[in-house]
Amino acid sequence: MNATLSHEDELLRASVRTFLDKEVIPHEEMVDQTGEVPEEIGREIERKSKELGLFAANLPERVGGGGLNYTQMSIIEREFGRTSHALHSWIARPTELLLACEGEQVDKYLMPCVSGEKRELFGLTEPGAGSDAMGMQSRAQQDGDDWILNGMKHFISAPTMADFAIVFAATGVDETKRGPRKRVTAFLVDRDMPGVTFREGSKCVSNRGYKTYELIFDNVRLGPGQVLGGEGRGFELAGKWLGMGRVWIGASCCGKAERLIALATDWCATRKQFGQPIGQFQATGFRLADMTIGLRTAELLVADTVRRADQGIMRDEDAAMVKVYCSEMLNRVADDTVQVFGGMGLVEEMPVQRLWRDARIERIWDGTSEIQRHIITRSILRPLGA
């Protein structure tokens, strides 16, 4: 038992690990080789996760979710990190932005996502505005009580085609102390609305089988009931999701690093050169030591930040520190593991090369390492007026 976890949380961890070892890991190689998750396998993972209580575990009990706190969700996300993203993502964690639904939106969007009847996409990134979210070109112009949406999103990821998207678009300009700033609003946009196109986008070498989508909006007419959370609250809503999303990436990176270290450790103990296990050579053994130090440090950083989130005092820079440190720790571990395995670390028959490829995207999505450092730097300098 992990002494840092309560008995109940240790049982949660063990339950999730057992489920993933049985239902997810056996399919990993097939999904990586084919680049697809067969529908029947995805739906079976979804069904069994509902039986276990993992589906929508992040949402409160009042809407039918699992009601887990951030500490408990970090345990789940860490375990998910040990496995294929394309497969474990069938265990939906609907975006908490949907808790902003009001009136008819609750029954049309929120509740079906909790039950698994519908899936959503988070539509923020654009071809010309990746890290620079304020550079988005998507626009929604008011026409009476309606809005006319035009624009495009890409790199919008999900395990399977979604039923609707939460789309962020500029709806005006506000004057602020730092000059003009786009007013961004979130809209609920159904896939089957006139003028809407959802299609599969580019394939990525990381997380094969996990889809990316392009969303195209051509004069899409949206009624007032499609506005989520009120006009101009888009970035406020997105910020809440992105912040915890970065922490979950950090927790996931710890899980993946644990799996890589286990592979490297076993190889160091059993692979022999010059008549002795390679781990006895200082150059190799010290790699294991540094990997383990890095993982322990990352775990402590995640735990501290999650504790802050549970207390309602987590800041943007806290999440940024988790994202940048844990993702870069994982990439060092992945690269060192390949080096420990030597040529065998790059052959397709071994899982190391897949975990190495999958690790690379963690420094990019949900905000690059450079963006995270910018957030941290801003938090240091702004109090001084710089």
Secondary structure, 3 states (H helix, E strand, C coil): CCCCCCHHHHHHHHHHHHHHHHHCHHHHHHHHHHCCCCHHHHHHHHHHHHHHCCCCCCCCHHHCCCCCCHHHHHHHHHHHHCCCHHHHCCCCCCCHHHHHCCCHHHHHHHHHHHHCCCCEEEECCECCECCCHHHCCCEEEEECCEEEEEEEEEEEEECCCCCEEEEEEEEEEEEECCEEEEEEEEEEEECCCCCEEEEECCCCCCCCCCEEEEEEEEEEEECHHHEECCCCCHHHHHHHHHHHHHHHHHHHHHHHHHHHHHHHHHHHHHCEECCEEHHHCHHHHHHHHHHHHHHHHHHHHHHHHHHHHHCCCCCHHHHHHHHHHHHHHHHHHHHHHHHHHHHHHHCCCCCHHHHHHHHHHHHCCCCCHHHHHHHHHHHHHHHHCC
